[in-house]
C-alpha cells in the first residue's frame, strides 16, 4: 500500500529531518571503511593514502578543478533527476549532451554576433538539439508505448555515429595536433572564467552561475508550478494522476523535452569556458555520471549539488594516487560503494521515518482527543 | 444470459450426474477461520465436497469465497481449522504443496504466454526431460493428447496460444492443471470471460471431467449457471457458510435470497429533493467491440438535480467501467451530457472543471497520493480551481487554507495538513477525499463505494455529507456493494448485470428477492 522501493530510490518520496542528512553521511563513512579495507588488502598504507588524497584535493588548483567538474556533473544530474521525478528513466542524457555540444559548437564557430548574443545563441542551440534528441524518445513512448530506457540507450549509440559523421563533415584540423574539431568559437562567443579561488591561476567556469540558476529553476518548476505538481503526481502515482485528469502522455513528452534541454547544457561550461571547439577528445560519459549523482542527491537540487562536489573531489584527488604507485581505480571502487550504501541508507531511513510518522500521528491524535483512535493506521 | 432451460430440465441433468458418482469425500474443511488486520475474512467455514461432484460455492463479492479458495490452494494459511484431502489432514504452505496433494486451480484471469504454443505453455515449469538436458517434447505431446482425448477437451498442442479463442484458452488452463496430476480442480469465476455458447461448451467439458472421477469446485455468483451445472451448492455470506443446498430442491430465487440475506434495511423516511432539472444524461454508453463480450452495453440513465441514483450489482459487472467512462478515463461509445452540455469528447480534467466530483473506488490508487502531504492531495484533481492555482503557479497558501477548512468541516482527524496521507486512517483519508470532491460546488458527484473500508463513525459522517449535498441540489451517482448504503441513500435504484442495466426499483418498495435475482441474473422478468 505504501510507496515502492523505486519511488524511494528516486526521491519521489519526501525524506526530511535529521535522518535525511545522517543517512548519506553514514553511507560515506561506510564507503570510507570499505575503501580502507580494499587498500589494506592490496598492501597500501590506508591512512597515508587517504590523507594524501585530502591534501591534494584541498589545494587551490584542485579546488578550481573540483568546482569545474562539479558544474558539469551538476547539470547532468539535474537533467537525469527531472525524468526520475516523473518515473522516466532518461538514460540518453549522454547522447543528448554530446550531440548538442557538437551542433552548438559548429553553429557558434560559424557565426559571429555581439558578445551577449553569441553565447546565448550557442546555449539555445544546444538546448534545442538536446531537447529534440530526447523528444524522439518521449514521442515514441507517448504514441507507441516504447520504453524510454530502450529508446534512449539506442539513441545514445545513434548519437555517437551521427556525431562522428557530422564532425567529419564540419571539422578542421586542430592546430598543433592530429586531432580534428569544429572551427573555434570567436572571442565574442566565449564566456570568461572567474578567479574565485585565491592562490591559483586556473579559472572557474563562468557558466557555474548558469548551473546554479538551473538548480534554482529546477526547484521552482517542480515545487511551485502546476506543471511541476502534475509531474510529481504522475511520478508518485500514475493511476491517481490519470484519475485526476493529468494528461500523462503529454507530460511524458514535455518532461523528456525539458530533461533533454537541460542535458544540452552539460557541455556548455567546457565548450564556452575552455575548449571553444568540439573535438574528438570532448569529454564523454558525463550522462552516466549524472545518473549516479542524481541517485546520491535523491533528485533534489541541493542534494545533487553536494553529490556533484563529492564526486568531483574524488575524481580530482584520484590524480595524485598514480604518483604514489596506487591504482587510481581505488576511487572508482569508492564511488561505487558510496552510491550503493547511500541507496541502502536512504531506504533504511525511509522505513524508520514512515513508521515514526504513523506513530506520531496516532500519538498526537490520542493526546488531542481524549478518546484514542483504535483504527489501523492506513486501513 | 440463459433464456433457455427452465429449472425442471436443469434439475434432471444435475440428478443424473449425481447418480454416476460414488459417495466419497474429496475435500473437507472444518472450522476454517482467517483473520486479516481489522477484518475476519472467513469465520468457522465448514465444507464437504464429494468426490466426482461439481460443487459450487456461491456468494456475493466480498463474501469470502476468494480467501477460502486461496486457503485451499495453499496461498493463505488459515488461523484456525482443518483441511482434509481424501480423508487425511493436510497443511499447505505453498501452492506447490496443494498441487502435490492433487489440487489444481484455474484462475479467472488466464496465465498463459501468448507467444508460446499450447504444448509449451502446458509443460512450462514441469518440463519432461530426455537424457538429462534435452526437453522431451514427444512424450509431452503424447501425454497432452491422452489427457485431451480422455476428458474430451479437444486441444491441439501445437498451435500458438495467441491464435486460439478465450474458451480454448480456458481448456488449456484446465489441461495444464490436469497435466500436473490434479484430481481436484478449483475454477474461480470460470464463466466471467465467456460468451454464452462458450459457457455451454465449458459445462460439457466439466461433465466430461467428473465422469472420469475428477472433482470440481466451482466458484460463481451467476445463479442460473450454478443451478445448471452443480451437483451440490454451498452458500457463503459475510465470511461464513450459511447453507448447503441441493440444486434439485432449490430455485434461483431462494438461492439469491440466501446469498443476499433475507433482511433488507428499510429506507429512511425523508422528503424527496428530486427536481425535474436533468444534471446528467447518459445515452447508449458502450465499451467493447462488436462480437466481443461487452463490459458495458448500451447503458442509458438520467440523474436529476437533488437525486441520488444508486447502482446495485455484484462487483465486476461493469460498475467500474461505467464510472471511468463518465469520468473520461476510459474511452467509450455513446453520449454524455452534463447540465445540458455535451461532454462526450472532453478530457477528464475538463469534466472535473465543469463540475463532476469523483470519489474513486480505490482511494489508495486513484484518490490520493499517499506519499504526499494532505495539502498537496487537496490540489489533486482540482488543478484548475482558484484556491489551488494562480495561472501557472500553485497557490500554496490558498490550497493550505482550504485544506485546513476541509479538515475542520469534514472532521478529518489529523495533527496537521503537512502529514503524509499515508499516515491517516482509512476513514480520515476518505473524509478528506469527500471534502475535496464536494469543494467548488460540483453539479454531479460520482461516489464509488464511498464508505468501503472505513469505520462506522466515518461512514455515518460521509452519509450525512451526501444527504446534505443532495438537499442542496447535488446529483449523485452512487455505486455500492453495501445494500444498507444503497437503500438508505438512493432515490432510485438501477441494477447492473453483465454490463447492462437490467432492472430498476424504488428503494422504498424493493424486496430482497427482487434485488437478489436481478443482481445475480436469475430470472429474466425481475
Contacts between the chains, C-beta under 8 A, distances in Angstrom:
chain1	res1	chain2	res2	distance
A	1	B	364	5.7
A	1	B	370	7.2
A	1	B	422	7.6
A	2	B	370	6.5
A	2	B	371	7.4
A	2	B	422	5.9
A	3	B	370	6.9
A	3	B	371	4.7
A	3	B	422	8.0
A	7	B	371	6.7
A	12	B	371	7.2
A	13	B	371	4.5
A	14	B	371	6.8
A	14	B	372	7.7
A	14	B	373	7.8
A	14	B	420	7.4
A	223	B	394	7.8
A	224	B	393	5.8
A	224	B	394	5.5
A	224	B	396	7.2
A	225	B	392	5.4
A	225	B	393	5.8
A	225	B	394	6.4
A	226	B	383	5.7
A	226	B	389	5.3
A	226	B	392	5.8
A	226	B	393	7.0
A	226	B	394	6.1
A	227	B	392	7.0
A	228	B	394	7.6
A	229	B	376	7.4
A	229	B	379	6.1
A	229	B	383	6.6
A	229	B	394	5.6
A	230	B	383	6.7
A	232	B	372	7.7
A	233	B	369	6.0
A	233	B	372	7.7
A	233	B	380	6.2
A	236	B	369	4.8
A	236	B	371	5.8
A	236	B	372	6.4
A	237	B	365	7.0
A	237	B	369	5.1
A	237	B	370	7.5
A	239	B	365	4.6
A	239	B	366	5.5
A	240	B	365	6.6
A	240	B	366	5.5
A	240	B	367	6.8
A	240	B	368	6.5
A	240	B	369	5.5
A	240	B	380	6.5
A	242	B	329	6.0
A	242	B	348	7.3
A	242	B	366	7.9
A	243	B	327	7.2
A	243	B	329	6.2
A	243	B	348	7.5
A	243	B	358	7.0
A	243	B	360	5.6
A	243	B	366	3.9
A	243	B	367	7.2
A	243	B	381	7.1
A	244	B	348	7.5
A	244	B	349	7.7
A	244	B	352	7.6
A	244	B	380	4.9
A	244	B	381	3.5
A	244	B	382	8.0
A	244	B	383	7.2
A	245	B	328	8.0
A	245	B	347	6.5
A	245	B	348	3.8
A	245	B	349	3.0
A	245	B	350	7.6
A	245	B	351	7.6
A	245	B	352	5.3
A	245	B	381	6.2
A	245	B	383	7.1
A	246	B	349	7.3
A	246	B	383	7.7
A	247	B	347	6.7
A	247	B	349	7.5
A	354	B	420	7.7
A	354	B	422	7.0
A	354	B	423	7.9
A	357	B	419	6.7
A	357	B	420	6.3
A	357	B	423	5.0
A	358	B	422	7.6
A	358	B	423	4.9
A	360	B	415	7.3
A	360	B	423	7.8
A	361	B	414	6.8
A	361	B	415	5.7
A	361	B	419	5.6
A	361	B	423	4.3
A	361	B	424	7.0
A	364	B	415	3.9
A	365	B	413	5.4
A	365	B	414	7.5
A	365	B	415	6.6
A	368	B	415	7.3
A	369	B	413	7.4
A	373	B	413	6.5
A	373	B	425	6.6
A	375	B	38	7.7
A	375	B	425	4.0
A	375	B	426	7.0
A	375	B	427	6.6
A	375	B	455	5.6
A	376	B	37	5.6
A	376	B	38	5.3
A	376	B	425	6.6
A	376	B	426	7.4
A	377	B	423	6.6
A	377	B	424	7.9
A	377	B	425	6.4
A	378	B	370	7.8
A	378	B	422	5.8
A	378	B	423	7.8
A	378	B	424	7.6
A	378	B	425	7.2
A	378	B	426	6.8
A	378	B	429	7.9
A	379	B	38	7.1
A	379	B	425	5.7
A	379	B	426	2.5
A	379	B	427	7.1
A	379	B	429	7.4
A	379	B	453	5.3
A	379	B	454	7.2
